[in-house]
Amino acid sequence: MKTRILPILTPIILLLPLLLVAGNQPLRAGPYPQIDGSVLEAVEQGGQADVLILLGNQPDLSPAYALQSKEARGRWVYDTLGAAAQTDQTELLAELERSGVAYQRFWAVNAVRATINADSLQRIRSVSSVKRIQSDLWGRGIDPQPLDPVASSSIEPTSWGVERVQAPWVWEQGYTGEGVVVAGQDTGYDWDHPALKQSFRGFDSVTDTADFNYNWHDAIHEDLSGNGSNPCGYDSPVPCDDHGHGTHTMGTMVGNDLDPESPDWPAGAENVVGVAPGATWMSCRNMEQGFGRPSTYIECFEWLTAPYPLGGDPLTDGEPGKAPDVINNSWSCPPAEDCTTELLEIIEPAVNAADAAGIVVVVSAGNGGSAGCQSIVSPPAIYPRSFSVGNTTSTDSLANSSSRGWVTYKDETSIKPHIAAPGTAIHSSIPGTGYASFSGTSMASPHVAAVIALLLDAAPELRGDTDFIKAVVSQTAEPVTDFVCGGDPSGSPNNRFGWGIINARRAIESLSQPGFLVGHVTDTRGVAVAGVTITAYDLDGNVEGITVTDAVGSYSLPLDWGKYNIEVTAGSFEPDMFTPTIVVGGQSTELDVTIEHRILHMPLILQ
């Protein structure tokens, strides 16, 4: 018998649609997981739906941030999330197998992907660990971009974006990104392009061969674009770009066509398009000719957080130690493609897992700026842990297309983008041997990912400390005061440029400069308190600096750049501790404190 959706008869039934399933048993009101309306619609009349089945609750990842190395953070995240998935998914997998339904498991998001009908929906919705059944829809993840190669006669030796972020100055100091691994998830990558081959992590220049295990993953298993074919095929064992977008973004990160053994490398190359040419790269294809699904985005995040070999099992074969230091994400899923915030909240746990594992997640803010303020509306840029990037022109103005904040997500409002970078008419590599100029926030975010690589080359001790890395590149950006879309009352940071235009030289110079912890101390009535002792401890408990507030409650404490635990003490006030507090070299970190009077307990005298 064919299934059908019953007509809506009352306001109560409006909230709980009834779906007839095999055996004429409807899904009725009662304790059952939320089922996406599009899933119910798809299975009507015997149809099928591609779904993500979410289970349980995501474990708290905050303990990872207390670990002192990237390796430790990555291993803890992989083991913790993997264990939760193994436990929560057992009952569901047994039911899917009994129903003969093929499935794909995830651990970064506690979810299982499957294609179901009304009968299997009826079975899995009663599994106690199932929290939500959501459509795994597909949509365009990138804006179409021109792919016409630029004539060689018009090519400038050095991309203006490379110059603008002052990467050549950093190279002269000896920092090119060496020892740092950058990654991207995009339309794929032409790994043996002359600008990219030498820096591919799996490439062996001695034998002129490449090992793609742990260095490349294809999350495209079928035709998503509807074209019926793909130039790269599906599940490609070799890096391949079916569109050109990914190759262009990777070129901006590491592209350089001069032999690294040349004494003129890197500035002497014919095409100096990459900001961090000394970094190595790895990659994942998350879109099929520009079209992706939530599951393909999650699959790439998961593989990048704990890479596994070709054909490996993500839950047992992952190697967090082979993960990159930073991931560029020049894609989004806009509401115009039915990718609403509510729908794609399911990707956020994968972003959070990567960040907790010590990987900086850099994301283009989007190209919806024509809508004005509050036009950053698409995942993953809306997520708090995504480091979002706006697009500037060669005149340092914000591109009209660059999306802007503010962003309200899960009832929290934040300033976005975090930072701005060159993104208009950016010259970089495209598949084959050519080069082209593209524009968009897709072109801006690779500049930021690559500046992070330069910073980690200069300060490898920052590796894995995502909060500190983001603080350095934010606070050392060239500030642009702007009030158009609001932000800080001072005009910086703001909701168009964030903290300003990223600058690699200022970031590197901050490493040799002292910082300052400054602030004001008041009591709970707002009265300034003098004579309060401010003590800075390093994370091992050693005292690194002490000062006392002045007559108006102000203080300024010079400190080397780093993380500190700040203790605030005063005679008749309750002591307080603020940890961890980040101090960036050459910058003033503001810490205003409100302290409370001690409650005096008078002794009870018995008569």
Secondary structure, 3 states (H helix, E strand, C coil): CCCCECCCCCHHHHHCCCEECCCCCECCCCCCCEECHHHHHHCHHHCCEEEEEEECCCCCCHHHHHCCCHHHHHHHHHHHHHHHHHHHCHHHHHHHHHCCCCEEEECCCCEEEEEECHHHHHHHCCCCCEEEEEECCCEECCCCCCCCCCCHHHCCCECHHHHHCCHHHHHHCCCCCCCCEEEEEECECCCCCCCCHHHECCEECCCCEECCCCCEEECCCCCCCCCCCCCCCCCCCCCCECCCHHHHHHHHHHCECCCCCCCCCCCCCCCECCCCCCCEEEEEECCECCEECHHHHHHHHHHHHCCCCCCCCCCCCCCHHHCCCEEEECCCCCHHHCCCCCHHHHHHHHHHHHHHCCCEEEEECCCCHHHCCCCCCCCCCCCCCCEEEEEECCCCCECCCCCCCCEEECCEEECCCCEEEECCCEEEECCCCCEEEECCHHHHHHHHHHHHHHHHHHCHHHCCCHHHHHHHHHHCCECCCCCCCCECCCCCCECCCECCECCHHHHHHHHHCCEEEEEEEEECCCCECCCCEEEEECCCCCEEEEEECCCCCEEEEEECCEEEEEEEECCCECCEEEEEEEECCCCEEECCEEECECCCCCCCCCC
